[in-house]
Amino acid sequence: DQELVMEMRRSYATRPPVMDDDHPFWHGNDRRYKNLSENQLDATRAESLRDTAGRILPFFNSHVVSSLRSGNKCLIVSHANTIRTLIKHIDNISDEDIKGMTIPTGIPLLYRLDKHMRPVDPNIELEFRYMVEAKGYTWATSRQHGFHGVYLGDLERLQEIQRKRDATNRDWQRIILRNIARQLDETCAEQGLVGDGVMEVRQLYFKIDFKMKEKQYANMLLLVRMKTHLENLMWNRKQKFLTMEGFENILNKLHLDAEGHVVEPFVAMNCETQREKRSKEWDEMLALDLEEECLIK
């Protein structure tokens, strides 16, 4: 099940299948892990993001946080699951929103924390409260989930990573739509409602609408466009049925139409236009704080 594989890769609590001793990639035979106990090895046979948090956060809180409180700067180099775990913890991102977070490989990611170990907002606080020069790029598509990191590096490479991420996300959405259509086709065939390979447009529309009520699917581009297209078929063309072949043709067209039509997600911190916008937001925030202070007095 391709949708299940994507769920295991992106979700917080879903584990992959347990890895057995005879698996070609079983690391229990690796000499680097010979000092681990049986219990420790068993815990690594199938690890979700939540399991990663269980072993990473105690070390982070005892070693990294204490070092930061001593005034040091810390460099953390690790694989994506560990970085996603730390970002979820630092930014207090929800279990659902972390599914939409992707970390570019090999791009330095900068976090500045205040004395309470909370992330400093790079859009406003960093430059106007702490008087730190703005640099790097924020990722707009991740900020909606509460992300406060700043990427340092080449913009072209960041955008190429975003294009690959966009392609992966659309492939995942194709899988989701195909699964919905196939399940509906099988159900209709079993109940003898329509012929094999034919679906009711209305039922398909409501199946997709029901799927999109889940927060993680609500704003998926291909699901939104497919729902709109089916609505047009029902109300404007009065079409009642759709074949699987016809559905695939629509899906292919929507996929191609969506390619490259994503909002450029990276915002340069040293862009003068963006700086003026941030300055205005800072002034508005100060005005609100003063207004609240006056009301309290």
N, C-alpha and C positions, 0 to 999 in steps of 0.2 A: 504494500500500500504506500504509494508515493506521498500521499498527504500525511500519513503517520510518520514517515521519515522526516518530512519537513517539520512536523510538530516536535519530534525528538530533538531536532537541531536547534529550533528557535525557542521552545517553551522553557519555563523555569523548573517545572517539577517532573516532566515526563522523561523516563529513563529509556535508553536503548536496550536491546536484548542482552542478557548476561553473556559475557565472554567465557568460554570454557578453556580448560587447560590445553586442549589440542588445537585451539585456534592459532593460525599462523602468526598472528600479531600479539599473542598473549605475552605480556611483559613480565609475568611471574618468573620466567626462566632467565631474565636479563640480570647479569651480575650486578648492575647498578642498584637493583632493588632487593639484593639478597638479605639485607638487614631488616627488611619489613616482616612483621609477624603475619601469621595466617589471616587474622582478622583484618589487618590493614590491607592485605592483598585482596581479600574477598570484597572489601568496600570499594575497590577500584574496578571490579568486573563490569559494572554498569553504572555510570555516573551522570546524573542530571546536573543542571546549573545549581539547584538547591544543595545537592551533595557537595559540589565544588565549594559553595559558600561555607559549608560546615567545616571543611578542612583549611580553607584559605583565611577566613576572617579572624580566627584566633591568632594566627601568626601576624596578620596585618595589624590588629589592635595591640598586640604585645610588643612587636618590634618596629614596625613602620611608624605607627602613631607616636610612640614614645620618642623615636628619632626626630620626627617632625616637631614635636613639642620642645625638643632641645635646640631647635633652630636650624636643623639640617635640611638639605634638599635631598629627596630620595628619587632614585631611578628604579623603576620596576620593569623588568623585561620578562614577558611570559607569553603563553598562547592565548588565543581569543577568549576561551571560556573563563579563564582567570580574570582577564581584563574586564569582561562583561560583568562578572560577579562583583568586582571592586567598584565599577561605575554604578551598578545597581545600589550598592551599599552607600557610596558617597553621596549620590544624588537622590537617594531614597525613591528610586523608580519602582513602580508597582510590578507585580508578577505578570500582569497582562502587557503593560507597556514595554517591558524588556524584550518581548518577542519582536518588536519592531526595531530594536537596536542592533546595528551591525558595526563592527569595529574594523576599519581598514588595516590591512597587514603592513607592517614596516613603516608606519607614519607616526612620528612622535606625537604624543597626546599630553598636553599640559593642563594640570589642575593647580589652582591656587586655593588654599584653605585658610579660613580665618582662625582666630584663637580657640574657637569652639570646634574646630575640625569640620566646619561646614564649608561647602564650596562657594567661592566668591563668583558672583555673576559677571562673566566677562563682557556682557553687553552694556552694563551700566556701572556697577560698583567698582570694578577694577580700575577704570580710568578716572572716574570722577570722585570716588570716595577715597581710594587708596593711592591715587596719583601715579599709577603704573602705566607705562607706555603700552598701548595696545598693539599686538602683533599676532600673526597667524590667522586662522580661519575658524569661524564657528560653523557648525553643520545644522542648518535650519530644520531639516527633516528629523533630526534627533532632538532638537531643543523643545519640540512640542511634547516630548515625553519627560522633560525636566533635566535634560543633559546640559552640563555646565563646562565641559571640556573645550579646549582650543587646540586645533590641529596645526602643527608646524611642518612646513614642507612645501613642495612644489604644487601649485594649483592644478596644473595639467594632469599630474598623477592622481591627485585627489578626485578630479572630475572623471578620470578614466575608471577609478574604483567605483565611483557612484554609478557610472553607466553599467558596469558589470553587476552591481547590486540591483539596479533597476531591472536588468534582464532576468536575474535570478528570481526577483519578486514576481515578475510577470509570468515566468514559467510556473512558479508555485500557484499563482492564481488560475492559470490554465488547468492545472491538475485538479484544483478545487472545483472548478466549473464542470470539467469532464466527469468527475465523480458524482456530482449532483445529477447530471443528465443521465449517466449510466444507471444509477440507482433508481431514478424515476422510470427509465425505460424498462428495467427489469420488473419493477412493481406493476407497471401498466400491462406488461406482457403476462405476468402471473395472474392478474385479475381479469384478463381478457377484455380490457377497456378499449384498446386500440391494437393495431397490428404490430408485429415485432419491428423495432427500429423506428417507431413513431411515438411522439409525445404530444400531450396537450400543452400548448403555449402557456395557457393560464396556470396550469399546475407547475410548470417549470419556473414561471415568474415568481410564484409564491414560495417555491422551494429556495430560490436564490434570496428572496426578500427575508425569509426566515433565517437563513444562514447569516445574512448581514446584520441581523439584530444582535449578534455576538460582537462585542467591542472590537476584537482583533480583525474582524472581516468588514467592519462598517465602511471604511474608506478605501478599500482595495479598488484600484482603478478599473481593472477588467470586469469585476463584479458590478461596479456602478454602471459601466457602459453596457454590459450585457442586459442588465435590468432595464435600462432606458430603451435599448433596442427592442426588447420583448414587449415593452409597454407600447412602443410605436407599432409593432406588428398587430397587437390586439386592438388598439383603439383607432388607428388610422387605416390599416389595411384589412382589419376584421379577420385576421388569420387565426384559425383555431388550432391547427396542428403543425408540427415541425418534425422532420426526420432527423435522425442522428447525423446523417451526412450534411444536411442543411445547417444543423447546429455547429458542426465542425467548421463549415465554411464561414459562418458568422464569427466564430471564435478566432479563426485565423485572420480575418479582416480586422477585427477589433484589436488583436495583438499587434498587427503591423501598423495600424493607425496610432497606437499608443507608443510605439517605439520612438524614443528620443523626445517625447513630448512631456518630459518631467520638468518641474521647476528647478532651476539651478540652485542647489541647496547650500553652496558654500558662500559665506559672507566674509570678505576681507576686513579685518579689524582696523586697518589703516586707511580704509576708503573714506574720503572726506564727507561724502553724502551720508554714509552710514554713521559717521561720527556726529554730524549735526543732528541726525535723528536720535541717536543715543543721548546727546546733550539735552535735547528737548524732553525726552522721557525722564531724565534725571531731575530736571527743573520741575516737572509736573509732580514727580514723586516727593520732592522736598516741599512743594507747596501743600500737598495733601498731608504730609507729616506735621507741618506748622499749623494747618487748619485743625487737625485732630488734637494737637497740644493745646490750642486756644480753647477748644470745646471742653477739654478735660479741666482746664483751670477755671 
